Amino acid sequence: MYLSNQRLRIPKGTLVQLEIRTLEREWDIDSLVIHAGSDGLGVMFLEPQPDLRVLCRRETIPAPLVAGL
């Protein structure tokens, strides 16, 4: 997962806890910073998050087109 940030500098190799909130649920996910740059950082979840993955897929699938009347 890539997180954009402008001010926060977190070194590569730092353990962080991500808080992700949706309308359905909240997650606290232990993660590791694997990339740190001037515009953001990349993190890797320490444990798989299958429920979050399913939700992300469901939220990014375009709604079906409906024909007009």
N, C-alpha and C positions, 0 to 999 in steps of 0.2 A: 504494500500500500504506500502511495506517495502522499505526503502531506506538505502543502504549501505554507511557508511562513516567511515573514520578513524580518523579524527582530530576534527570534529565539534561536540560539545556537546550541545544539546538543551534539556532542561528539559521537562518532561512529563507535559502536560497541556498547553504548549505554542502554541499560534496561529501562523501559518506560511502560507505563500502564495507560492504554488508550481507553477513553470513555466514549462509547458510541451510543447515541440515542435515536430511536425511531418512534413512530407512533405506536408501534406494537410492543417494543421491548427496549431494555437498556443492557449494554454489554460493558464489562470491564475486562480488557484483554491485555495480558502481559505480552510485551513485544520487545524486539531488539532493533536498535537503530543500525541499519546496514549501509546507509548512504547519507551523507550530510553535505549540503551545498549552501550557497548563498541564498538560494530561492526556496529551499525546502529540504525535506529529509525523507528517506525511504525506511520503512519499518517492516519487519517480518514477525508475524505472530509466532509465539512459542508453541502454541497448540493449535491444531486445526479448528476452524470455526464454521462447520457445515451449515448451521442455521443462518448465520450471517450471510454466507455465500448464496444460499437459496433466496433470501430476502433481496439481496442486491441484484440477483438475476431477474427476479420477479419485478422489481422496481424499474429496471432498465429495458425491459421488453416493451416495445411500442404497443399501444392499445390497438386492437383491430379496427380497421376502417369500416364505417357503417355507411351503406348507400343511402343517399337522400331520398325523400319521398317523392 
